[in-house]
Amino acid sequence: MIKLLGWVMLGIIVIVAGFLYRYESLDPCEWLTQDLTAHAGLKPVTGLGNTAGLIMEPTECIKRWANLRVEDAKQ
């Protein structure tokens, strides 16, 4: 049981570190805005997640971010 818990914690740490490395944030609205600018072919822009967070709920940001990732994967 302890070993399983250790592996789960290691997995969570790796996932969080991956998001921090790629997006420098754990805010899903920031992920969405960064990926939208990259999808549009613009230079990476950080800090727009706060503005998107005012307009959308975090759950909506996650859904739109996931849909954008799926769309990019299909191309």
C-alpha positions as a Markdown table, in Angstrom:
| # | Residue | x | y | z |
|---|---|---|---|---|
| 1 | Met | 0.0 | 0.0 | 0.0 |
| 2 | Ile | 2.8 | 2.4 | 0.9 |
| 3 | Lys | 4.6 | 1.6 | -2.4 |
| 4 | Leu | 1.5 | 2.3 | -4.4 |
| 5 | Leu | 1.0 | 5.6 | -2.6 |
| 6 | Gly | 4.6 | 6.5 | -3.4 |
| 7 | Trp | 4.1 | 5.8 | -7.1 |
| 8 | Val | 0.9 | 7.8 | -7.2 |
| 9 | Met | 2.6 | 10.7 | -5.5 |
| 10 | Leu | 5.5 | 10.5 | -7.9 |
| 11 | Gly | 3.1 | 10.5 | -10.9 |
| 12 | Ile | 1.3 | 13.6 | -9.6 |
| 13 | Ile | 4.7 | 15.4 | -9.1 |
| 14 | Val | 5.8 | 14.5 | -12.6 |
| 15 | Ile | 2.5 | 15.8 | -14.1 |
| 16 | Val | 2.6 | 19.0 | -12.1 |
| 17 | Ala | 6.2 | 19.6 | -13.0 |
| 18 | Gly | 5.3 | 19.0 | -16.7 |
| 19 | Phe | 2.6 | 21.7 | -16.6 |
| 20 | Leu | 4.9 | 24.1 | -14.8 |
| 21 | Tyr | 7.7 | 23.5 | -17.3 |
| 22 | Arg | 5.5 | 23.9 | -20.4 |
| 23 | Tyr | 3.2 | 26.7 | -19.2 |
| 24 | Glu | 4.9 | 28.1 | -16.1 |
| 25 | Ser | 1.4 | 28.0 | -14.5 |
| 26 | Leu | -1.1 | 25.6 | -13.1 |
| 27 | Asp | -4.0 | 27.9 | -14.3 |
| 28 | Pro | -6.0 | 26.1 | -17.0 |
| 29 | Cys | -7.0 | 29.5 | -18.5 |
| 30 | Glu | -3.3 | 30.3 | -18.9 |
| 31 | Trp | -2.8 | 27.0 | -20.7 |
| 32 | Leu | -5.6 | 27.8 | -23.1 |
| 33 | Thr | -4.3 | 31.3 | -23.9 |
| 34 | Gln | -0.8 | 30.1 | -24.5 |
| 35 | Asp | -1.9 | 27.2 | -26.7 |
| 36 | Leu | -4.3 | 29.5 | -28.6 |
| 37 | Thr | -1.5 | 32.0 | -29.4 |
| 38 | Ala | 0.8 | 29.1 | -30.5 |
| 39 | His | -2.1 | 27.6 | -32.6 |
| 40 | Ala | -2.5 | 31.0 | -34.3 |
| 41 | Gly | 1.2 | 31.1 | -35.1 |
| 42 | Leu | 1.9 | 34.1 | -32.8 |
| 43 | Lys | 4.8 | 34.5 | -30.4 |
| 44 | Pro | 4.2 | 32.9 | -27.0 |
| 45 | Val | 2.4 | 35.3 | -24.6 |
| 46 | Thr | 2.1 | 34.7 | -20.9 |
| 47 | Gly | -0.2 | 36.4 | -18.4 |
| 48 | Leu | -3.4 | 36.4 | -20.5 |
| 49 | Gly | -4.9 | 33.6 | -18.4 |
| 50 | Asn | -6.1 | 36.1 | -15.7 |
| 51 | Thr | -8.1 | 37.9 | -18.4 |
| 52 | Ala | -9.6 | 34.7 | -19.7 |
| 53 | Gly | -10.3 | 33.6 | -16.1 |
| 54 | Leu | -12.5 | 36.7 | -15.7 |
| 55 | Ile | -14.6 | 35.7 | -18.8 |
| 56 | Met | -14.7 | 31.9 | -18.3 |
| 57 | Glu | -14.8 | 29.5 | -15.4 |
| 58 | Pro | -11.8 | 27.2 | -14.9 |
| 59 | Thr | -13.8 | 24.2 | -16.0 |
| 60 | Glu | -14.7 | 25.9 | -19.3 |
| 61 | Cys | -11.0 | 26.7 | -19.8 |
| 62 | Ile | -10.1 | 23.1 | -19.2 |
| 63 | Lys | -12.7 | 21.9 | -21.7 |
| 64 | Arg | -11.6 | 24.4 | -24.4 |
| 65 | Trp | -7.9 | 23.6 | -23.8 |
| 66 | Ala | -8.5 | 19.9 | -24.1 |
| 67 | Asn | -10.6 | 20.4 | -27.3 |
| 68 | Leu | -7.8 | 22.5 | -28.8 |
| 69 | Arg | -5.2 | 19.9 | -27.9 |
| 70 | Val | -7.3 | 17.2 | -29.6 |
| 71 | Glu | -7.8 | 19.4 | -32.6 |
| 72 | Asp | -4.0 | 20.0 | -32.9 |
| 73 | Ala | -3.3 | 16.3 | -32.5 |
| 74 | Lys | -5.6 | 15.5 | -35.4 |
| 75 | Gln | -3.7 | 17.8 | -37.7 |
